[in-house]
Amino acid sequence: MPVSIPVELIEQFQDLQDDLKTNHENIEASRKQIDYFWGESKKRLDLSLVKDTERRKEQYVYYLEDHDWHIYKAEDWIQKLEESDWS
């Protein structure tokens, strides 16, 4: 027994397939944009963290210089302290 399918139904099915293909392409394009923007945001965040770390290192060095810690560091005060503990 032959089955007859109306032409309109076949056309609607083809339209639905085209819509699904278009939606899939749009989803893939959106994914690529999200991945790109996420990658760029991560790069900016990493760069910001590196710059912040460098800035803090500089501040720490300035703090040590301002408080003459380099003088204490230059002396062998740890060894003197240990020797005084043994005496």
C-alpha positions in Angstrom: 0.0 0.0 0.0 1.6 3.2 -1.1 1.8 6.1 1.2 1.2 9.6 -0.1 2.7 12.6 1.7 1.5 16.0 0.8 4.1 18.3 -0.7 3.3 21.0 1.8 4.4 18.7 4.6 7.6 17.9 2.9 8.3 21.6 2.4 7.6 22.3 6.0 10.0 19.6 7.0 12.7 21.0 4.8 12.1 24.5 6.3 12.4 23.0 9.8 15.7 21.4 8.8 17.0 24.7 7.4 15.9 26.5 10.6 17.7 23.9 12.7 20.8 24.2 10.6 20.7 28.0 10.9 20.2 27.7 14.7 23.1 25.3 15.0 25.3 27.7 13.0 24.2 30.6 15.2 25.0 28.6 18.4 28.5 27.7 17.1 29.1 31.4 16.2 28.0 32.4 19.6 30.3 29.8 21.2 33.2 31.1 19.2 32.5 34.7 20.4 32.2 33.6 24.0 35.4 31.6 23.8 37.2 34.6 22.2 35.9 37.1 24.8 36.6 34.7 27.7 40.1 34.2 26.4 40.7 38.0 26.1 39.2 38.6 29.5 41.5 35.9 31.0 44.5 37.5 29.3 43.6 40.9 30.7 43.1 39.4 34.2 46.4 37.6 34.0 48.2 40.8 32.9 46.5 42.7 35.6 47.6 40.2 38.2 51.2 40.3 37.0 51.2 44.1 37.0 49.7 44.2 40.5 52.3 41.7 41.7 55.1 43.8 40.3 53.6 47.0 41.8 53.4 45.3 45.2 57.0 44.1 44.9 58.1 47.7 44.2 56.1 49.0 47.1 57.7 46.4 49.4 61.2 47.4 48.2 60.4 51.1 48.8 59.0 50.2 52.3 62.2 48.3 53.1 64.3 51.2 51.9 62.3 53.7 53.8 62.6 51.8 57.0 66.3 50.9 56.7 65.7 47.2 56.6 68.5 46.9 54.2 70.9 47.9 57.0 69.6 45.1 59.3 69.6 42.7 56.4 73.2 43.6 55.6 74.3 42.8 59.1 74.5 39.2 60.2 72.0 39.8 63.0 70.5 36.3 62.8 73.8 34.6 63.5 74.5 37.0 66.4 71.1 36.2 67.8 71.7 32.5 67.6 75.1 32.8 69.2 73.6 34.9 72.0 71.1 32.1 72.6 74.0 29.6 73.0 75.9 31.7 75.5 
